[in-house]
Amino acid sequence: MPEPRRGERRRLLAQSAALAALLAGAGLWPARTLAAWNRAAFGARTLTDAVKALGGAAPQDSKELALDAPDIAENGALVPLGLASRLPGIERLLLLVEKNPTALSAVFELGGSVAAEFRLNLKLAESSKVYLAAMMRDGRVLYTARDIQVTIGGCAA
């Protein structure tokens, strides 16, 4: 079969995008393909406000959570982090960076069979406190924090 001409491909892509928008607007697009967005949580400036927006209780400091991060990050654009906990009953992990333009950087929804161990790279706008919080099935919210010094900034405000 011959390859379609450039104009035909563009028309087909435009029609496909229009159809996808129509299905999503009509509520016929599968709900699980649309990301849940909690505007209040991602707009929060503090750990307490983000947890409250996600329906959690007042956070309590805990030694049961591990936040592996460098004390000094040479480049704020690429800061390696490790998040872990062996606590049973973690429903959700939150990662917040106090001085980033959007403090809530990540939310991990955990099922019963998911180990609470993640490695990721994060951008830090400037030296800041980084929080790892765990929302538990029993309603508790536990957290730990680390101060990270940045020598070269990573994201603009």
C-alpha positions as CSV (number, residue, x, y, z in Angstrom):
1,M,0.0,0.0,0.0
2,P,1.5,3.4,-0.9
3,E,2.4,5.8,1.8
4,P,-0.1,8.7,2.2
5,R,1.0,12.1,1.0
6,R,2.0,14.8,3.5
7,G,-1.3,16.8,3.2
8,E,-3.3,13.6,3.7
9,R,-1.4,12.7,6.9
10,R,-1.9,16.1,8.3
11,R,-5.6,16.0,7.6
12,L,-5.9,12.5,9.2
13,L,-4.0,13.7,12.3
14,A,-6.2,16.8,12.6
15,Q,-9.4,14.7,12.3
16,S,-8.1,12.2,14.9
17,A,-7.3,15.0,17.3
18,A,-10.7,16.5,16.8
19,L,-12.4,13.1,17.4
20,A,-10.4,12.6,20.6
21,A,-11.4,16.0,21.8
22,L,-15.0,15.4,21.0
23,L,-15.0,12.1,22.8
24,A,-13.3,13.5,25.9
25,G,-15.6,16.5,25.9
26,A,-18.7,14.3,25.7
27,G,-17.4,12.1,28.6
28,L,-16.9,9.1,26.3
29,W,-13.1,8.9,26.6
30,P,-12.1,6.2,29.1
31,A,-11.8,7.9,32.5
32,R,-8.7,6.1,33.5
33,T,-6.8,7.7,30.6
34,L,-7.5,11.2,32.0
35,A,-5.1,12.2,34.8
36,A,-6.7,13.3,38.0
37,W,-5.8,16.8,38.8
38,N,-6.2,18.3,42.3
39,R,-5.7,22.0,41.8
40,A,-5.7,22.8,45.5
41,A,-3.0,20.2,46.3
42,F,-0.7,21.2,43.5
43,G,-1.3,24.9,44.3
44,A,-0.4,24.4,48.0
45,R,2.7,26.1,49.4
46,T,3.2,24.0,52.5
47,L,3.2,20.3,53.4
48,T,0.2,20.8,55.7
49,D,-1.9,22.6,53.0
50,A,-1.1,19.9,50.4
51,V,-2.0,17.1,52.8
52,K,-5.2,18.8,53.8
53,A,-6.2,19.3,50.1
54,L,-5.7,15.6,49.6
55,G,-7.9,14.8,52.5
56,G,-5.2,13.9,55.1
57,A,-4.7,14.7,58.8
58,A,-2.0,16.8,60.3
59,P,1.4,15.4,59.4
60,Q,3.6,13.9,62.1
61,D,7.4,13.5,61.9
62,S,8.5,9.9,61.4
63,K,11.8,8.0,61.3
64,E,10.0,5.2,59.4
65,L,10.4,7.0,56.1
66,A,13.7,7.3,54.2
67,L,14.5,10.2,51.9
68,D,17.9,9.6,50.3
69,A,19.2,12.9,48.9
70,P,22.5,14.8,48.7
71,D,23.2,17.5,51.2
72,I,24.7,19.6,48.4
73,A,23.4,19.4,44.8
74,E,25.9,20.9,42.3
75,N,23.1,21.3,39.7
76,G,19.5,22.0,40.8
77,A,18.3,20.8,37.4
78,L,19.2,17.2,38.2
79,V,19.0,16.2,41.9
80,P,18.8,12.4,42.5
81,L,16.4,11.2,45.2
82,G,15.5,7.9,46.8
83,L,12.2,7.4,48.6
84,A,11.5,4.4,50.6
85,S,9.5,2.9,53.5
86,R,8.8,-0.6,54.8
87,L,5.7,0.6,56.7
88,P,2.6,-1.5,55.9
89,G,-0.6,0.4,54.8
90,I,0.9,3.3,52.8
91,E,-1.8,4.5,50.3
92,R,0.0,7.5,48.9
93,L,3.5,9.1,48.9
94,L,3.9,12.8,48.4
95,L,7.1,14.6,47.5
96,L,7.2,18.4,48.1
97,V,9.9,21.0,47.5
98,E,9.3,24.0,49.7
99,K,10.8,26.7,47.4
100,N,9.9,25.4,44.0
101,P,7.2,27.3,42.0
102,T,4.9,24.3,42.5
103,A,5.7,22.8,45.9
104,L,4.0,19.4,45.4
105,S,6.3,17.7,42.9
106,A,5.0,14.2,42.9
107,V,2.2,12.0,44.2
108,F,2.6,8.2,44.1
109,E,-0.7,6.2,44.5
110,L,0.3,2.8,46.0
111,G,-1.7,-0.4,45.8
112,G,-1.4,-3.3,48.3
113,S,1.3,-5.0,46.2
114,V,3.4,-2.0,45.4
115,A,6.7,-1.6,47.3
116,A,7.2,2.0,48.5
117,E,10.6,2.4,46.9
118,F,11.3,4.9,44.2
119,R,14.4,6.6,42.6
120,L,13.9,9.7,40.6
121,N,15.6,13.0,39.6
122,L,14.1,16.2,40.7
123,K,14.6,19.9,39.8
124,L,15.1,22.4,42.6
125,A,14.7,26.1,41.9
126,E,17.1,26.9,44.8
127,S,18.3,25.6,48.1
128,S,15.3,24.2,49.8
129,K,13.7,21.7,52.3
130,V,12.4,18.6,50.6
131,Y,9.6,16.6,52.2
132,L,8.5,13.0,51.8
133,A,5.1,12.3,53.3
134,A,3.2,9.0,53.5
135,M,-0.6,9.0,53.8
136,M,-1.6,5.8,55.6
137,R,-4.8,3.6,55.4
138,D,-5.5,4.3,59.1
139,G,-5.6,8.1,58.4
140,R,-2.2,9.1,59.8
141,V,0.1,11.2,57.7
142,L,3.8,10.7,58.4
143,Y,6.7,12.7,57.0
144,T,10.4,13.2,56.9
145,A,12.4,16.1,55.5
146,R,15.9,17.0,54.2
147,D,17.6,20.3,53.5
148,I,19.3,20.4,50.2
149,Q,21.8,23.1,49.2
150,V,21.9,23.9,45.5
151,T,24.9,25.6,44.0
152,I,23.4,26.1,40.4
153,G,19.6,26.7,40.1
154,G,17.5,24.2,38.3
155,C,14.1,25.8,37.3
156,A,13.0,29.4,36.9
157,A,10.2,30.8,39.1
